[in-house]
Amino acid sequence: MTTAPWRDPALPAAARVDDLLSRMTLEEKTAQLYGVWVGAATDGDGVAPLQREMTADYDWDELIAHGLGQLTRSFGTAPVDPALGAQALARAQRRIAGASRFGIPAVAHEECLAGFTAWGATAYPVPLAWGASFDPALVAEVGRHIGRDLRSVGVHQGLAPVLDVVRDPRWGRVEETIGEDPYLVGTVGTAYVRGLESAGVVATLKHFAGYASSVGARNLAPVRAGVREFADVTLPPFEMALREGGARSVMASYTETDGVPVSADPRLLDELLRGEWGFTGTVVADYFGVGFLLSRHRVAEDEAGAAHLALAAGVDVELPTLKCYGAPLVTAVRAGRVPESLVDRAARRVLLQKCGLGLLDEDWRPEPGGPVDLDSAANRALAGRLAEESVVLLDNPDGLLPLAPDTRIAVVGPARRTPWRCSAATPSPPMCSPTTPRSRSASRSRPSWTPCAPNCRTPR
């Protein structure tokens, strides 16, 4: 039996992907352009802006019949034992691959800014501490450890680092940034990218671009930064991390500049990012960013219009779950409203990335290759070292420091008897292990969670 060219690892990736695209239907190509958020809550505030309003139920079997581009935060949505989570992710990947004609798994992504955001994983110092350490080599090592942990459980892409340059300390996401100096942000952020990518994980630069320059330091507010501020302050860290760090993905910002939303701005996402800088990876939407073109920015007349604007600008993947790139896009292409060439362009970029990750190879296997330990002694030692190096002495009144050898120190407060350690906090309810989403006619098959104890309070 002759192997199809797209399955042949000896061929160039471009040739493999071109062959695969030529065999795919419109539905199969669009399926590569969106993710699904397993276990996302549709009540309460959630972990993303307007999550309740933007998340809908879906039928899992129907969803994966044509394939799937991404799996969103299977570890970071609810407390999951890492080993059980890895097994559940592997089962879901096998189900995705087995449901469609080509057997292509999804790209699994997670947050990993200050460590892998999963139950029981090491919590590293936040990026402000990275900048305060002035130690790119150490930050690169942190990135490598985080990337290794992600890969050990089957995760391919990390939504980090944040390369927004702080412009106003009132902004609510300052602790996620590296600092207010563009060169420091670029240098340290690039080191983290190198570390993450060296472990085989796709680093995602965010938020491109201008997110931290919002009016009044309000999150999601418009940006009125001028051309010079963008050139001198906002853009350099991203260019450094792409050219020198080798990042393979970029996340489009929620914001709009001079009335143009980033997710609908071809000058930024296509002409600058790809044309001038030569970026060849994927551009992913910040969570619900494509849908916001309709509901928040109000520059699209419907979901298909939002998909058209985003694809034309250069947004390849709709995250965290499908809304505009699914059925509305297919219908619009068939009606002649959206050129199929835009779908082909985005699908090609996604499949090239999957090819680079080995997800198109016949010998692909989703199961972890060894034991899972997300909070190793080496991780803790590295986190402790970074914390120590990030300490900055701002004042030394009366020459108090360094302390004399016989100095006695009083430690007060509720944590005075608790040994210091760098590890994620343990949730109060018992852990739950995820199950593969199954069809439920009454609820349109929202993914479920299997309780490990009668008093488990994890949402089902």
Secondary structure, DSSP 8 states (H G I E B T S, - for coil): ----GGG-TTS-HHHHHHHHHHH--HHHHHHTTBEEETT--SSS--SSTTHHHH-----HHHHGGG--SEEE-TTTSS---HHHHHHHHHHHHHHHHHHSSS----EEEE--TTS--STT------HHHHHHHT-HHHHHHHHHHHHHHHHHTT--EE---B------TTSTTGGGS--S-HHHHHHHHHHHHHHHHHTT-EEEEEEETTGGGBGGG-TT--B---HHHIIIIISHHHHHHHHTT---EEEE-S-EETTEEGGG-HIIIIIIIIIIT---SEEEE-TTHHHHHHHTS---SSHHHHHHHHHHHT--BB-SS-SSTTHHHHHHHHTTSS-HHHHHHHHHHHHHHHHHTTTTSTT---S-SS---SS-HHHHHHHHHHHHHT------GGG--S--TT------STTTTS---------SS--EEE------TTTT----EEESSTT--S--
